[in-house]
Amino acid sequence: TVSVLYWVVTMASATAQPIAWDAAMTNSARKAFDAFVKLQHRRLGVVTGNPADTPAEWCELYLGCVTGLSDGLVQLPALWRLFSTVLRIITRSDRPASELFLQWYTHAMTDEALDVDAMSMAQSRCITDWGLVLHALQNRVFAGDFEGAESLGRAALDALRADGAVTPEEESSARDVLALLARGFSTPSEFVRWRADAAALFDDARGALGSTTESDLEAPSTLFKLQLLDVLTFATGDADQLALVVADLGCDRITYAAAYASIIEPFATLPDLFRAFNGFNQGPEKWYTPVVGTLLGCTMLSDVVDAAAALKCHLPPEASAYERFASLLCAAHLADLCAPPLLAVGAAGKTVARRNELVVAYTSMISEAPELWRAAGLYLVHSPMVDPRVLGSHLRRVAATGRSGPRAAVNFVQEFVTDSSALQQRVREACRSRIPPTAPMAQKGLEGVWATFDRVAEETEQAIVSAWARADAEAGNLASAVALLCDRGYSNEVVCLVSGELRKWSASPSPAAKWSRAILGLGTAFSSGLISVDGVRDQAAALIRLCAGMSDVAGGGSAAEAAAAATLAADAGEGKVALLLCDVAIDLVGPETQDERGALLLTLHAAATTASLTLQEDAVEGNNPETALATHVLGRLHNVPQK
């Protein structure tokens, strides 16, 4: 079900190894993010520009994002182009898999400069490096460039004939082999005839080109003739001989697969290439060889997600920062491209889980760049099956960076994370539409996912806002802190902040002689209508009104105003504050009428009594209040004249 998949992804979340960022990597990440967002908009039905259509085109688009890092990437661009090649094959290309693979191999794994040098040398008929020429000739055959191989072979043969190093019979047989290469084939039926012609040439060619003496084994003419004989042997379909030659040359499985596609089975499917690759177990193993094998084993888009994971896993430890960054960028984006969009149920859920692992690892890496925090968050928001705690942790880290961090993180939550945001509504509707009506349990599981997401989002926002408010309060901006909390209805946090400030003031030396600026500022802000208490509970509202009352008293208020403030403090459980305000009120008692004074003293006596009881309860709970203050205030009240 969806809920099971959700927790699998939770356990599988990954982080990336830190890297040192520079401008080139940041620019690459931004380009990739722009492309990623366009793809997500397309999936969500938002009309935007469409920079690519097929998966292969999207792959090339992502590869283009890291072209600025080319000097530090070595073999990686070649691998990514193989991803693009495989995507073309498995999305129903009208060209044979072998042809597309050879096209990739030619550009990625052969040295064009070597071929040019070899051809130039052969055409000069002054060949000083036969090893270079023979190596280039072999490369052209393995890459399926039969015309190029024929041209180079003909130039080399002309050079040998000019030196008198071949007999007429040898030259004739060699030219037959070269003519076979030049003719080539373009259809399966032509290839059948071509192979039959190769078989017909073989016996005569073996006699003419294969007869050597031990003393001639190292001669250029002998090496050239034997190489042509090998090529003819391959053309007859002798895969075993091809494997022996590739192994003797010290080549790897990638080269063998290319040579197999070139001359053994030129109309091979991807599974054919995969079998050839796995059937050759000799030669050197590069770090990227397993990645190539995983790619050749792909039969559908979801398999490419596994190949993307293999790219991340097999990158060598000594890889440069550019290589680590670029490999994870492409792996994450290709996995997103090839996995089922947004969510999947059943077996496809594992593919989405692997996609999410790579995306989380990538966002963990780019979040280290301060200017990319927003992009990192949006990757996660567009990954609804990722544990929302990953997004929550990311936003808390953002909130902890500088004075603007909390506001930026909260704005992000409001714009992209809350269930009422436009993006969340589109994402959720798209997810719901992917679950058929006949799967009510999956639909129920999805709603459970959203409930958890919303809970974590709410907890994250509350934690960020609370930390933001505490920082403001500690900087002396209690009013702005309380306004922030009241706007979101965080009553407990309001009580904690205001009560803490009140108790700090009441514990100071001579508090009545030195009012708290923070408290008075909060009271003034409330009285001025800058803070609304409509969305908070009674206790929080009472404490804010208490601060307003204290602000009035400090500004030259009357005994009645001080008594009213004391009552607010007593009712809010701020016993010591209430007693201090009673003490201030007694000092302010003036020429009231007898009735007014009587009412005032009753009010003060009630407030002082309530405060005294609160302090006694605190003493029972072990808070050790200053009960002497209560005795002092009640004594003063007793001694105030009634008229």
Beta strands, then each sheet from edge to edge (+ up, - down):
end
